[in-house]
Amino acid sequence: MPSLALVEEEITEHSINTGLHSLIQVSQTILHQAIQVCNSLTSDDQLIYESKSIPGSTIGKHLRHARDHFELLIDALNSPPPCIFSYDARVRNTPMETSIAAACQAFSSTISRLESLLLSCDEGVEKGKGFITVKGRRIDIDEPMTLNAVTPTMQALQTSFGRELWFSGLHAVHHWSIIRAIASEMSYIKILKNIKIDGSFGIAPSTILYREAKSKI
């Protein structure tokens, strides 16, 4: 799977891959990064190692939490309108937190669900927009959604499908950066050796583009 930098380059070179189409592609790339990291692990125990510098954190927990956002968003799209959902309605202590095989399978499933959306994606006549078709219903990039959030008081926030898909990807990237830190800690105390982490893993797309532009100056 290409890196985030390569996806951004492809989107720039081919104008068809704009708007919703590119958001889905980038989301898939981010999830493929998680599979690559899982495949670099050598033991399920490495998923449950609890960080000393970030108490309560494990690679498995961060993987599950980041994937949850995509799953909850896609579930909302497949529910009858209006689209109302909550990122707080997630299930903890799932098999993917403790099993490399289960984690890879879970991410592959989410990537496949995104692929189904991608196959139905139509950019339409307005560049930078686009829509998908879910159960015969057209859902635009700006499709209204209501996000119920505990802040800690309950809030009902108005948002859109495109915004939440973008957020799910950026949210995952931030958790990948924490996973990178935990992996570094594990490597230092010799629990984890020779882990292969992509250079863009845990780095925000805007930062990648900034660094690339700076290197060309």
N, C-alpha and C positions, 0 to 999 in steps of 0.2 A: 504494500500500500504506500502511495507517495506521501512525503512529508507535508506539513502544513505550508511550508514555503513553496513547494512545487505546485500544490493545489492553487495557491494564490497567484502564481505565475501563469498557470493554465487559464484561470478565470480572467486574467488581464488580457491574455493573447486571444481568447475566443469569447467574443461578446455574448454568445448564446448562454454561457454559464454565468448568469448574473442573478441577482435577487434570490428567490426561494431555492432555485436549483443549486446555487453555490452554497447556500446555508446548509442544505441537506448533505452535500458532498463533504463539506468541512466537518460536519458532525460525524459522519462515517469515518473520516480520517482520524479524528480525535479518539474515537472508540477503538479503531484498529491499533492505535498506539498502546492502549491498555492491554490488548492481546499480546503485542510484542513484548511488553514488560513481563506479563504472566509467563510467557514462554521462556523468558530468561531466568526465571526462578527454578530452583532445583528441588525444592521441598515445600510441601503444604505448610510446614511449620513457619516458613518465611512470611506467609500471609498473615499469621496471627502474632508475630513478634510485636510486642508493645514498646513503642518508642519511649526512650528515657527523657528525651528533650521535649517531646510533645505527648504528655501523659494521656493515655487512653486511645492513642492513635495506632492503628495497624494498617498495613497496605490493603488488606482485605476489606476493612471498613470503609476506607476512602474509595476503593474501586466500586463497592456496592452503592455507596451514597451518591457518587457522581452518575452512575448508570440510572439510578432511581428517577432522576429528573427527566431524562429522555422517555423512560417508560410511562411515567405519570402523564407527561404531555401527550404522548401518542395515544394513551388510553382515553384521554379527554376528547381527542379528535374522533375516536371511534364510538363515543357515547352520543346519545341524542342531544341536539341543541336545546338550550344554550350551553356553550362550553364553559363549565365551572369546574375548577380543580384546585388541588392544594399540594404543595411540595412536602408538607408535613405529614401527609398520609402515606408513609412508607413502612416497609416491613424490615425489621432488623434481624440479625443473627440468621441470615440465609446461607445456603451451602456455598455460594460464591465467595463468602468471606473467609472460608477455611479450606477451600479446595481449588487448586489451579485449574483442573479440568472443568469444574463447575463454573468458574469465573470466565474461562474462555468460551464455554457454551452460552453463558448468559449474554456476553457481549456480542457474540455472533448472532444471537437471536434478535437483539436490538438493532444491529446493523442490517439484518434482513428486513426488519419492519421499516426501517428508514429507506431501504432499497425499494420497497413496495410504494412508498410515497414518491420516491424519485421517478419511478417508472410512469407515474400518473401526472408528473409535474409538467406544466405548460407555462412558458414564459409570457404568453399572451402578446398583446401589441405594445404594452408599456414596459420598456426596459427597466430592469432593476426591481421588478415586482414578481408576478407569477402566482399560480394557484395549483392546488392538487385536488384530486377527486377521491373522497373517502366514502364508501358505501353509497355511491351515487350522488353524493353531496359535494358541491364545489366549495373549497376552503381557500380563500385568498391569503396571501402573506400578511395582509392587514386584518384578517378575520378577528373580530372582537372576542375576547376571552375574559373571564373573571377569575382572578387568583385569590383564593382565601388563604390568608397568612396569619400566623400567630406571632405577635411582635413585642411583648407577649400578649397583648390584647388582640382579639380577633379583628382583622381588617379584610375588607373586600376591595381588591384593587383591580381597576380596569386596565387591560393590557391587550396584546395581539399575539397571534400565532408566531409570526416572524420574530417578534421581539423575544418571546420565550424560547424559541429554538436557538436563537443567537445566545441568549443567556445560559441555556443548558450547556452549550459548548464552552463558553467562557468559564462557567462554574467548574466544569470538568477539568479544564486546563489548570485552574488554581489548585484543584485537588491533586492533579498530576505533579505539581511542583512540591507539594507536601510529601507525596510518595517518593519523589526524587531525594528529598531530604532524609526520609526514613531509610531508604536504600543506601544512602551515603553513610548514615550512622551504622547500619548493619555491616557494611563493608569495612568500616573502621574497626569494629570489634570482631571482625572475621566471622560473622554469621553468614554473610553473603559475599560470594566471590564472582568476579567476571560477569556481572550483570551488564547487559547491553541496553543502554537507554539512548534513544534517538536524541540528537542535538536540540530538536525543537520541542521535546517532551517537557511539559510544564511551563512553556514560554508562550505568552499571549501573542496572537497573530499580529497585533499592532506593533509589538516589540520586535518580532521577527522582521517585519517590513522596515522598521526604523533602522535596525542594525544593518540590513542589506543595503539600504539607501546610503547609510553613513559610510559603509565599506567601499562604495563606488565613488565617493568624493575624493 
